[in-house]
Amino acid sequence: MSSISDAIQKVRDSLSSLGKRGGGSSSEGSSGSKFDPKAALTWVKSHPVIVVSIAIMVVAPCIAWWFSSDIYAARDAAATKRVQEMAALEKFEKSSVEIALPGVAAEQKVGVLNENTVLAYKKLADRLRADAQAIQKAALAHNQQDRAKLVKDVTVTRENVNLIAEEVFDAVQARAATDLKESRAGKPPSDQSLLDQLQRRQDQFIAAERKADRKSLNEEQLARLQHSLVDKRLQLYADAAANTSFYADIADLGLPAAATEAGTPPSETKMFLWQWRLWVIEDVLKAVNSANKPYRGVVDAPVKRILSLVVREDSIPKPVAAAAATEEVPAEGSTPPADGAAVGATGAADAVVAAPAAPALPPLDPKAVVKYDFAKSMTGRVSNSMYDVRYVTVRMVVATSMIPEVLNAIARQNFMTVTGMDVRPTDAFEAADEGFIYGAAPVSEVKLTIESVWLRPWIAKLMPRELQTLKGTDGRTTEDPPASAPAAEPTT
């Protein structure tokens, strides 16, 4: 038996002897034995090492279980915390970001969001913002073209109140005539010009036949004269057609008929609308000129003739009727209003309307959402805070097979869209009797309704103050630098 077994057995024997009275031998019956505390205490004191070893053997398992339970709980809590942290990391790893690029459907991207990702996204957003601003700037330039200022200033003052309507009217008419000339638009020879040319041909024929007058010609000579005059007339028509891109008359362009349409005293808003109407007409003429440009004359060109052109005017609401309260006639010897002051009073050049303080107009927000109304137009576009929609109806004679070319030319010109079309055949021979030579190809009379968009950030700046107030803008946008405050008047 090993030494450990011997020690354990010895302990057992010693403990057994403690239960015998007087520590006697085992021959006495065990039934009468009792535990002797004193003897046990004496034995414990004489064997301390054994007692401590036994205590450790008995208590150690319990203490070990207790400590192991706490350690397990702590480790379990730590492990749970680590799992939660890993879940959070996985959440970041699987973060979803919506990437929305212009002209492309929004796309969900999954990945790790870190400093580099955020920086890359910021750079992309900055580039997109710069691209959007560049597109807005290009759109404004395309829409405005060379219209940085009015054809004629419409500001009414005491000095020009009696003349400004005539001046603006004449300027609009002159600009339209120039537009037609630049587009190579023309008309057949006038009746008087045609008569003069035919008379000259008749005189030449009679002189060649050595006759005194037409009555002196015989039937054969008269027949040859008539044939010669027909040839001359057709030649004059053909020459005019060869030098003309399309037929158009300034009277058919829908311009104001007279200066008196501005009213008395003349309305700045009405005179501005004359010029805005002219710009719409110019865009139509440019579109027609673009379609006809590759061709030498009207015989080969798609557009043969503009029959009529009508620009629909916006229904401008009337301003609040407060003029009566502010209207006053200056006393004799009073200082006349400064150049640009409003002039009013029906029929009175010296009646000045005291202009009320100009209300502050909110800036335009290029980021504002534009609403569409498809009940009013197939495009859904209606006038709003960012642009005005103008409509023009034009009737033209067009080569039937080349109608698509004309529609494409209009679509390329300054935000114009054809929203309605009516086509019907026309008689080229009947038109030829009037001097309009269309050529041998079939032609049709086409009636188009065209939608034209005008961006307010530029055109509102040219509007008179009254119209700006009615439109609710002076053309400033939220991206424009703030207007500088007016300089303080010097104190006296």
Buried (B, 14 or more C-beta within 10 A) or exposed (E): EEEEEEEBEEBEEBEEBBBBEEEEEEEEEEEEBEEBEEBBEEBEEEBEEBBEEEEEEEEEEEEEEEEEEEEEEEEEEEEEEEEEEEEEEEEEEEEEEEEEEEEEEEEEEEEEEEEEBEEEBEEEEEEEEEEEEEEBEEBBEEBBEEBEEBBBBBBBBBEBBEEBBBBBBEBBBEBBEEBBEEBBBBBBBEEEEBEEBBEEBBEEBBEEEEBEEEEEBEEEBEEEBEEBBEEBBEEBBEEBBEEBBBBBBBEBBBBBEEBEBBEBBBBBBBBBBBBBBBBBBBBBBBBBBBBBEEBEBBBBBBBBBBBBBBBBEBEBEEEEEEBEEEBEEBEEEEEEBEEEBBBBBEEBBEBBBBBEEEEEBEBBEBEEEEEEEEEEBEBEBBBBEBBBBBBBBBBBBBBBEBBEBBBBBBEEBBBBBBBEEEEEEBEBEEBBEEBBBBBEBEBBBBBBBBBBBBBBBBBBBBBBBBBBBBBEBBBBBEEEEEEEEEEEEEEE
